[in-house]
Amino acid sequence: MAIVKTEILSAIQARLVGDATLIAIVPVANIGNRLPQDTSYPHLRYQIDGSNLGVKSETAYDITLQIDFWSDYKGSKEVLQIEDALENALDGTPLTIASADCFGTSFESFDSLLEPDGEIYRGTAVFQLLYGAL
């Protein structure tokens, strides 16, 4: 049976909006796979990269999750708080889906920068998800 990628997106959404620390910083309505262009700050958007949906073996899949987030807080403090909340919510904790077993979620990298407008900070966190097909 193949992994259903929309199940992974749903599991990510459920984990993020269910994390009290994260939603204390980022409103639930500002977390998603797709957000309106005029979404207020802070907000975060996540995606799984289909080109990185690599088959590790006949039954194991390695999936890259990228989470981008933006803040208009003066300074990088809020972006760093969001990154900490994401790492605590996801690192080492499997994301359960019906079509596969998750063996683990691991934090890979974090980067932040001040956008060219000099007002908005952007962060990017990357996680690896390892699934085994049922």
BELKA-V632962 format. One record per pair of residues at least 4 apart in sequence whose C-alpha atoms are under 8 Angstrom apart, sorted by sequence separation. I is the first residue (numbers start at 1). GAP is how many residues later the second one is. D is the distance in Angstrom with one decimal. If there is no record, write none. Layout:
i = [I,I]
gap = [GAP,GAP]
d = [D,D]
This chain:
i = [4,5,6,7,8,9,10,11,12,13,14,15,19,20,21,22,23,26,27,31,35,39,49,55,56,57,73,76,77,78,79,80,81,82,83,84,85,86,87,89,90,96,97,114,115,17,18,23,26,30,55,56,73,86,96,97,114,115,16,17,55,56,96,114,115,16,54,55,71,95,114,115,53,54,71,94,113,114,30,53,54,70,94,95,112,113,30,35,52,53,69,94,95,112,113,17,30,34,52,53,93,94,112,30,31,32,33,34,52,92,93,111,112,30,31,32,33,50,69,92,93,110,111,17,30,31,32,33,49,91,92,110,111,16,26,27,48,49,90,91,92,110,26,27,48,49,90,91,109,110,25,26,48,49,90,108,109,13,26,47,48,107,108,109,13,46,47,107,108,13,46,47,87,107,108,46,106,107,45,46,105,106,44,45,105,106,9,44,45,105,44,104,105,43,44,103,104,42,43,83,102,103,104,42,43,102,103,41,42,102,103,41,42,101,102,41,100,101,100,101,79,100,101,99,100,94,99,91,9,9,86,83,79,83,79,80,79,74,76,75,72,73,72,73,71,72,70,71,70,71,70,25,69,70,68,69,68,69,25,26,68,25,67,68,66,67,66,67,22,66,65,66,64,65,22,64,65,21,22,64,65,63,64,62,63,62,63,61,62,63,61,62,16,19,60,61,60,61,60,61,16,59,60,15,59,15,59,15,12,11,11,11,8,8,7,7,7,4,3,2,3,1,2,3,2,1,1]
gap = [4,4,4,4,4,4,4,4,4,4,4,4,4,4,4,4,4,4,4,4,4,4,4,4,4,4,4,4,4,4,4,4,4,4,4,4,4,4,4,4,4,4,4,4,4,5,5,5,5,5,5,5,5,5,5,5,5,5,6,6,6,6,6,6,6,7,7,7,7,7,7,7,8,8,8,8,8,8,9,9,9,9,9,9,9,9,10,10,10,10,10,10,10,10,10,11,11,11,11,11,11,11,11,12,12,12,12,12,12,12,12,12,12,13,13,13,13,13,13,13,13,13,13,14,14,14,14,14,14,14,14,14,14,15,15,15,15,15,15,15,15,15,16,16,16,16,16,16,16,16,17,17,17,17,17,17,17,18,18,18,18,18,18,18,19,19,19,19,19,20,20,20,20,20,20,21,21,21,22,22,22,22,23,23,23,23,24,24,24,24,25,25,25,26,26,26,26,27,27,27,27,27,27,28,28,28,28,29,29,29,29,30,30,30,30,31,31,31,32,32,33,33,33,34,34,35,35,36,38,39,39,40,42,42,43,43,44,45,45,46,47,47,48,48,49,49,50,50,51,51,52,53,53,53,54,54,55,55,56,56,56,57,57,57,58,58,59,59,60,60,61,61,62,62,63,63,63,64,64,64,64,65,65,66,66,67,67,68,68,68,69,69,70,70,70,70,71,71,72,72,73,73,73,74,74,75,75,80,83,84,85,86,87,89,90,91,92,95,96,97,97,98,98,130,131,132,133]
d = [7.1,6.6,6.2,6.1,6.2,6.2,6.1,6.1,6.1,6.1,5.8,6.3,6.3,6.1,7.0,6.0,5.3,6.4,7.0,7.6,6.6,7.1,6.7,7.6,5.2,7.2,7.5,6.3,6.2,6.2,6.2,6.2,6.2,6.1,6.1,6.1,6.0,6.0,5.3,7.6,7.7,7.8,6.9,6.1,6.9,7.5,7.7,6.0,7.2,7.2,6.0,5.4,6.3,7.9,6.8,7.5,7.2,5.4,7.0,6.3,4.7,6.3,6.1,6.0,5.8,7.8,5.7,6.4,6.7,6.0,4.5,6.6,6.6,5.4,6.3,5.3,5.8,6.3,6.7,6.0,6.6,7.1,6.1,7.5,7.0,5.5,7.3,7.1,7.4,4.9,7.4,4.6,7.3,5.5,6.6,5.6,7.8,6.5,6.0,7.1,6.0,5.5,4.2,7.2,6.0,6.7,5.2,7.9,6.1,5.8,5.7,5.6,6.3,4.7,5.1,5.1,5.0,7.9,8.0,5.1,7.9,7.1,5.3,7.2,6.4,6.0,6.4,6.0,7.2,5.4,5.5,5.6,6.7,7.6,8.0,7.8,6.9,5.9,6.4,4.8,7.8,4.4,5.7,7.5,5.7,6.7,7.3,5.3,5.7,6.5,7.6,6.0,4.6,7.6,7.6,7.6,5.2,7.6,7.8,5.8,6.3,7.8,5.4,7.2,6.5,7.1,5.5,6.3,5.1,7.9,5.6,6.5,6.5,4.5,6.7,4.2,5.4,6.6,5.8,6.2,6.6,5.2,6.8,5.4,5.7,6.6,7.4,5.6,6.3,4.6,4.0,6.0,6.5,5.6,6.4,7.8,5.5,7.2,5.6,7.5,7.3,5.5,7.4,5.5,6.9,5.9,5.7,6.6,4.4,4.3,7.0,5.4,6.7,5.5,6.3,6.1,6.2,5.1,5.5,6.4,7.5,4.5,6.7,6.8,5.0,7.9,6.3,7.7,7.6,7.7,8.0,7.5,6.8,6.9,7.0,8.0,6.1,7.3,6.4,7.6,6.1,7.5,4.7,7.7,5.7,6.3,6.6,5.2,5.6,6.5,4.4,7.8,5.6,6.4,7.1,5.2,5.7,6.4,8.0,7.9,4.5,7.0,5.6,6.6,6.9,5.2,5.9,6.4,6.5,4.6,5.7,6.5,7.0,5.1,5.3,5.9,6.1,6.1,7.0,4.8,7.2,5.7,6.3,6.7,5.0,5.7,6.3,8.0,4.7,7.8,5.7,6.5,7.7,6.5,7.0,5.0,5.5,6.1,4.2,7.6,7.1,5.3,6.2,7.2,5.1,7.8,7.7,7.8,7.1,6.0,6.6,6.7,7.5,6.5,5.9,7.5,7.8,6.2,5.5,7.1,6.0,7.2,8.0,6.3,6.3,6.2,6.2]
